[in-house]
Amino acid sequence: MSLKKIDPTTTVAWKKLTAHFEEIKEVQMPSLFVKDESRKETFSACVGDVDLDYSKNRMTEDTLKYLLELAQEVDLKDGIQQLFSGKKINATENRAVLHTALRNKSGKSVLVEGQDVMPEVKKSLSKMKSFSDAIISGTLKGYTQKAFTDVVNIGIGGSDLGPRMVVEALPFYANHLKTHFISNIDGDHVAEILKGLDPETTLFVIVSKTFTTQETLTNAQTVKKWFLKSASEKDIKHNFVAVSTNLEKVSAFGIDSAHIFTMWDWVGGRYSMWSAVGLSICLAIGFKNFDDFLSGAYMVDQHFESTSFDQNLPVILALISVWYNNFFNTESEVVIPFSQYMSQLVPYLQQLSMESNGKAVDRNGKDVHYQTGNIIWGNTGTNVQHAFMQLVHQGTKLIPVDFIGFSQPLHGNEEHHEKLMANFYAQSEALCFGKSKEQVHLELKFANKLDAIGTLLPYKVFEGNRPSNTIVIKKLSPYSLGSLIAIYEHKTFTQGYLWNIFSFDQFGVELGKEMANKRLS
Ligand code: F6P
């Protein structure tokens, strides 16, 4: 069995959407709100503590109907079932895609080629638990018998971005250990990180699925050299651990076999933080919180697997994205979390989405003749309002936005939070409703700036009709973060499925690596 290979543009639904687009492309969202007072309720969905309001999109109930028909016609249901069931849907690499097994709390087995992977998953989680408990409590010590104070994650891509994003997002739940990340092969960065560290009390976690990645291996060797200035080879086993599938290469580096955390070929790099790749997360926030993070994702997995598509949050987000990408010809999506904790969300999503869906060959091996992967960009609110939002509000490009906000602040500073959330809601309203010529005219008149009416009026008009999704989460926690990330993972899968591409390989990153190696040889 493999994923169905249906060119979406050949479906009846696509034809309906094409005709429908002609009818709706000039429709102004404010008029849709006037026509339908319950629009906000109609275009909303929720899962756990995550509420999605997608009413501020250039769509009607017909749009949604045809998009849902598209999902049905390409048999998305079958695609989702194959994803969860351990079928080798990563056909170009002949692998299953089972990040969902890593957070499977159902007690049911998950088979890959007839073999249940759950015992291995549980074994790995229990090893992560005992190891992180021992490091956090200080029972397991560095080579001079001092308790650890710092953890350095050495990895890149999926072996860095996910763990980094989560650790940066959850300091509120963190213990005394300070976590650092080394990814870039830039020696200056490595030196800057090492400058502040004590080799006796620093634990190095080398994360590389393949243990062949140039950046990670070079950085690991540099760190080892630095460590050996104060310690000897036999001390490596106390201060270095590794997460990898390549046990041979890890052992050759000098890491004790007891301190190798394994993973499996059915976990893709950018989907791997739920495995031992998340060891730095586990060390930073403790196993209980890490387990809550998994539970939040599991809750969304169940939702994605079993909720009808009209209420299925990842499916809805993916359909909206296809609507803009393939009919409005938008090129990018901007993601704006209104929480400084989420400053690493966008770099993480960039890999998740663009490495997965930046493909131009379909599942039939043919060049696609329609647009696929979006450009993902963004930053945290309110900072973006003083940076790129000018272009989103008044520029010439149509850029759909995901606004992500939290109802409750973590430190209880209500005054700040009220201002933060006022901006959060104001941005999506301003984009949608804009400000007309007439409004600007009146404003200038009441401000007694009659001269400006002739000179400044056009510059002060906001045309509006600019789309956004509003995602509101009760509170930032390991559980809710796990849910949010799983939503984006499944959105990414759904987009790739609809575009008839393979979302789980990344051959596009190889050529640059080859050329860099040639230049070095
Ligand atoms: O960027 C390419 C890539 O293969 C990613 O998919 C992966 O996350 C990253 O490199 C790191 O790979 P590894 O964990 O094998 O070092």
Boltz pocket constraint, residues with backbone or C-beta under 6 A from the ligand:
constraints:
  - pocket:
      binder: B
      contacts: [[A, 156], [A, 157], [A, 158], [A, 159], [A, 207], [A, 208], [A, 209], [A, 210], [A, 211], [A, 212], [A, 213], [A, 216], [A, 269], [A, 270], [A, 355], [A, 506], [A, 509]]
      max_distance: 6.0
